[in-house]
Amino acid sequence: MASSKNADAPKVPDLKDLTIENITENVHRINSQCADPRLKYVMERLVSHLHDFARETRLSFDEWMAGIQFLTQVGQICTDVRQEFILLSDIVGLSLLVDSIDHPKPPSSTEGTVLGPFHTHDAPSDQNGTSISADPNGEALLVLCTVKTTAGDPVSDVKVDVWETDSDGKYDVQYENRGDKADGRAVIRSDEEGVFWFKGIVPVPYPIPNDGPVGKLLEKLGRHCWRPSHMHFMFEKSGFDNLVTALYIRGSDYETSDAVFGVKESLIVSLETVTPEQAKKYDVKEGAKLLKYDFVLVTDEETKQLRHDEAIKAMHGLGRENMLIVNGLPIPDVD
Amino acid sequence: MASSKNADAPKVPDLKDLTIENITENVHRINSQCADPRLKYVMERLVSHLHDFARETRLSFDEWMAGIQFLTQVGQICTDVRQEFILLSDIVGLSLLVDSIDHPKPPSSTEGTVLGPFHTHDAPSDQNGTSISADPNGEALLVLCTVKTTAGDPVSDVKVDVWETDSDGKYDVQYENRGDKADGRAVIRSDEEGVFWFKGIVPVPYPIPNDGPVGKLLEKLGRHCWRPSHMHFMFEKSGFDNLVTALYIRGSDYETSDAVFGVKESLIVSLETVTPEQAKKYDVKEGAKLLKYDFVLVTDEETKQLRHDEAIKAMHGLGRENMLIVNGLPIPDVD
């Protein structure tokens, strides 16, 4: 074929005559002009998988168009307070997978899970002992936790972000009249012994937003839209890998069928009952529910090393030995 | 783990403890509740490829979030007259691939190519010989074509939809003041000899819409956004597979680097010059440009058989022998 005669046209690799078989290689050839080797690699894998998906399903025009319309609807329902693409990622297990890849955990540490769409940045900074929920209908819950290193040493002054729904299964941001008044949220700091504690309410199951395209997809798949009872936790401290996780209440409905694949066995906790001594010490009613957990954070160094090792392992598995691993991310070595 | 205690909760397969390795199988287990076997298979392949993509790239949280934001922008820029997701599908070669899968062609027939976003349903129905372009600056082009079967017999009364840009590389719908007045378009019917002909202008290269997220992606990939000179054709007649195709002018800029991967060698045509005899017969200026092409349509029966055969071949290649092929679409045989 003739090459481009336009002086403005960049010099690009000539495409071969396009067929079902060679279209993938041709798209790779055109994308090989990309100056960012990481983006080039990500696009190469993305295009390969997208094309294989179409070839393996013999995707029809009508199905493709249904997909185009679905994705358009997902994009169009997004607002400042609703992220339907994250929800879509959640219900196909991608969010959990990406979190697990990006935040690898040694066996002794606390596992991460999905962030979900309901974290906010305006939770009040509170002292240990604070009551995070104003809901009069919630069942009182005392939360007693520690934060330690993988070596078992307490970690003080960790910024701990906690959030949960009210007893109706709704986060504060799901109420139209919320305004600036956060509820069911707090940011607390661990003390010298790595302890942090607060009063909340016993979490309840709740449905993810199901009035949009993702809800319709779940329905078509014969799946429910419920999450089991849980409370969210996020940990930040310089030198440690951020931990985004949640604790699940053992025996909750939907414990084995979480719509967003957030449950890990190590994060399921059996609630206890507050003893008379604890009731006095923490100023809660005797017989109230008690949630105890010892969180274990991983240092940045440990995480970096693990990310590197896991990436090397994955590239071996793929048979791609000519890859550099930069900050845990594989990048082709030869350009 | 405990099974669901809620009477409303459907009975679903229990999830295993989620890890990077088993998350894919777990998502398949939950989706296996789907009552539509075709949707179930499509989702199984989609989730497998999506997860493999994340594992093979070690997709980071930041990259995932960039992807979420990109897809959201693509969805939000879509309007009744702009379909950015189709554009995205076009520039990664998916549109061409899906068309090629859905409309398989025997060697003797005319190949299909991308529909593009600029077809409308309001082109005027015209007689052979019509002038489709009102652009006074376009270079006059006589288009002389035939439509035949794969056996070489003429096909009469085929509905032929044609559309092209003006000499500025813009379709009528790209002008705000277009209103109901179509330009650069017509719907013509082939005559008894399978002949159709009309007057247009010599096509010019044009850029695909590049002021949105897809344009930004092309820029990041170091790719241009141009399409080589071409004219669109769509053929419809009962008993024949619809043919969506285009003819490309040999020697056009971007002929070997079409931004949407539409060019196939068999669709590239060298323009000729109108002879004195033709000028008289067709009432055009002597020396004007001439585009000649013989299109070959495939019957529905031929297409159906080919689709079936290609699907069988693809399933063999995948090592999936337990598939039914229904209307060319693979569906698992055992539920």
Interface residues (C-beta under 8 A of the other chain):
Chain A: M1 A2 S3 S4 K5 N6 A9 P10 V12 P13 D14 L15 D17 L18 T19 I20 I23 T24 N26 V27 I30 N31 Q33 C34 A35 D36 L39 K40 Y41 V42 M43 R45 L46 V47 H49 L50 H51 D52 F53 A54 R55 E56 T57 R58 L59 S60 F61 E63 W64 I68 L71 T72 Q73 V74 G75 Q76 C78 Q83 F85 I86 S89 V92 G93 L94 S95 L96 L97 V98 D99 S100 I101 D102 H103 P205 K220 L221 G222 R223 H224 W226 R250 G251 D253 Y254 E255 T256 S257 D258 F261 V263 K264 E265 S266 I268 R307 E310 A311 A314 L318 G328 L329 P330
Chain B: M1 A2 S3 S4 K5 N6 A9 P10 V12 P13 D14 L15 D17 L18 T19 I20 I23 T24 N26 V27 I30 N31 Q33 C34 A35 D36 L39 K40 Y41 V42 M43 R45 L46 V47 H49 L50 H51 D52 F53 A54 R55 E56 T57 R58 L59 S60 F61 E63 W64 I68 L71 T72 Q73 V74 G75 Q76 C78 Q83 F85 I86 S89 V92 G93 L94 S95 L96 L97 V98 D99 S100 I101 D102 H103 P205 K220 L221 G222 R223 H224 W226 R250 G251 D253 Y254 E255 T256 S257 D258 F261 V263 K264 E265 S266 I268 R307 E310 A311 A314 L318 G328 L329 P330
